[in-house]
Amino acid sequence: MLALKKVILLHIILVLCLTNFPIQGSAFSQVSSQTAILMDQETGRVLYEKSGNKVMRIASITKIMTAILAIESGKMDEIVRVSKNAVYTEGSSIYLKENEKIKLEDLVYGLMLRSGNDAAVAIAEYVGGSVDGFVFLMNQKAREIGMRNTNFANPHGLDDHENHYSTAYDMALLTKYAMESELYQKISGTKVHRAPNPGEKWDRVWKNKNKLLTSLYEYSTGGKTGYTKRAKRTLVSTAEKDDQKLIAVTLNGPDDWNDHIAMFEWGFAEYEMVKLMPKGLLHSIKDDFYKGKLVVKRDFLFPLKSDEKNLVKVEISLIKPNSNWREVEDIPSPVGKVSISLKNKEIGVLPIYYDENGRVNEETWFSTIKDFFLSMIGVRLNG
């Protein structure tokens, strides 16, 4: 009988241990959200998903698109006159006054930190000429980014249209794009912003609604909250730890704060940013013409699990040297490419350049991409 009790006790202890310390790989079995995505911000690799391409209502995370379009308009320092239409927009508000004048940049802060629907309409009318005009710009940008399962019908995310929807994956793509803007990063990651309050003796003070940023998660770098009765809780957030940057999206998530923390912690623990190709001289070249003279101009990093590192393949393809290449100017640029694959799926391509001294010349990444593109379509090779 005593032995049986010990067996039962050990069984109970084992169950408790397994309950409190989830097995790696099944860490998200308890994610509350109906759909979710965890994406690497730099590469776009999806690290985890739960129905990531399911079309859903998105509520106020819509405002990420509104914010980035305002930023890209180049009008952030301009003054906006607030319309009656904006003032009387329903839902969350920064309490704008009809005909007041406010800087577009302050409107974007009010949009992102306090989720002001009045700010969203004021931005849309100013940047797009009208709300409808701005919605056209939203959908145009969505197509450019590759958001294939998204349609915007308003600038704020209210449930006033049936054709306003997106997916967790598409919203992660949008956030990846938006985070390329330093100003967006700054606004999204601001905890408190002060803005003028005309006619009053005090400034407006807006505290960010994103509790991950303000109190719950030390590695949070920003994001956007959302809620409507039909969409329920939606959340986009970003985090950075040890130079690894992640994006998390949840739609219809009753416990979204904890969902995001769990996803981030799992992602940081399971994946490491690995330098698969360092910039500089290619040392493995044996061809006498090219040896000691071929370079790549940037590092290639990619998030990998520990058991994936041996599954990476790097292949080098070069243009065969030509007897007509009498001068350096005669040599095509680039002269080849490095193809990097994981599990036989290509994850990256780097152009290879010829340099007599085997040095990486300082130039912009845009110039590198331009040269690579021109060579691929034959401009460099065919004149």
Secondary structure, DSSP 8 states (H G I E B T S, - for coil): -HHHHHHHHHHHHHHHHHHHS--TT-TTTT--SSEEEEEETTT--EEEEESTT--B--GGGGHHHHHHHHHHTT-TTSEEE--HHHHT--SS-----TT-EEEHHHHHHHHHHH--HHHHHHHHHHHHSSHHHHHHHHHHHHHHHT-TT-B-SSSS--SS-TT-BB-HHHHHHHHHHHTTSHHHHHHHT-SEEEE--TTSSS-EEEE-S-HIIIII-TTEEEEEEEEETTTEEEEEEEEEETTEEEEEEEES-TTHHHHHHHHHHHHHHH-EEEEEE-SEE-TT---TTTTT-EEESS-EEEEE-GGGGGGEEEEEEE----TT--SGGGS-SS-EEEEEEETTEEEEEEEEEE-TT-------HHHHHHHHHHHHTTHHHH-
